[in-house]
Amino acid sequence: MMSFKSPLHQMSQTTPTDFWNDSCAVEDLTYAIDHGAVGATSNPTIVVAALRKELPLWEARIRQIIAENPTWSEVEVGWQVFEEVAVHGSKLLLPVFERTNGSKGRLSIQTNPANYRNAEAILTQARRFHALAPNLHVKIPATAAGIAAIEAATYEGISITATVSFTVAQAVAIAEAVERGLARRAAEGLDNTNLHPICVIMVGRVDDWMQAVATRDNLTLHPSSIPWAGVAVMKKVYEIFQTRGYRSRLLVAAYRHHLHWSEFIGGDLIVSIPPDWQKRFNASDVAVVQRMDTPVDPAVIDDLYQHLAEFRKAYDEDGLSVAEFDRYSATVRTMRTFIASYHELLALIRESYMLPNPDVR
């Protein structure tokens, strides 16, 4: 009988569900790989957290980058550090990448969130990131410009991870953009074998927005309904992807409770779990059983659908047009967070290394 180190290890060994580490910090990623993780992710928020957690690992290198590039601004230094943190994490996954012939063992690195309206700027950075390491995915936001960049990047042979996505409409637009890019490659006789596109649904941020709306508008729903909002969106997206044969693989992100893990066990998808939640799940008595095909209670969906117009936008395939993606409130809230974290990274570089605070006399 096979022995398992933890529930996440059991899931990774006995179901089609893959597990990624929602962090690129070395300690976190090492723990995750030991418990079955086959991928990882980074973004400005994650990189800032990794630097603060493992500063002794990076301090000398940051000072070296500054010393070797005396004319660089904090922006140039910051992006160099950002890239190196991601590449360092990707090296820990190389054994998985090589063992699976590139189908797993990848780390996602996010393009500059401030460029969310500029497809060409996104694509330019995607090309650079793609060249940094063999097992990097490039994260592109599911904004209107991002959808265009996703098609173009896929056509150029870049494996993308579409992020900042919360709705069925965004997921379908992502999948269709990828399919167009793959079809253009195939029409020119280009090989698609090594492309492994991913579509993220940030399920916890779906819940967050529904709760914020219910509080703002003094709405009364059943107390158990809102924690199912993100699960309901994800399960509907999964069914659509399976039925239509989209080649993008789904990834669950933004954890708030165990349903964001347990309800997706058994699905042919990825669960990208933050380190603290990994340890909580691994210490739990939640059974590792297939729940992906178990539908959300129709009464719960009806409660959400009847009371929350924002849920209807998220749940209906035609709930949003591509032109409306940028203004969807979950998108706005998330982009603000990522852009703020990007500026926090620049501030860390500036205040700690480039323009340190003078001694207080």
Secondary structure by P-SEA (a helix, b strand, c coil): ccccccaaaaaaccccbbbbbccccaaaaaaaaaaccccccccaaaaaaaaaacccccaaaaaaaaaacccccaaaaaaaaaaaaaaaaaaaaaaaaaaaccccbbbbbbccccccccaaaaaaaaaaaaaccccbbbbbcccaaaaaaaaaaaaacccccccccccaaaaaaaaaaaaaaaaaaaaaccccccbbbbbbbaaaaaaaaaaaaaaaaccccccccccaaaaaaaaaaaaaaaaacccbbbbbccccccccccccccccbbbbccaaaaaaaaaccccccccccccccaaaaaaaaaccaaaaaaccccccccccccccaaaaaaaaaaaaaaaaaaaaaaacccccccccc
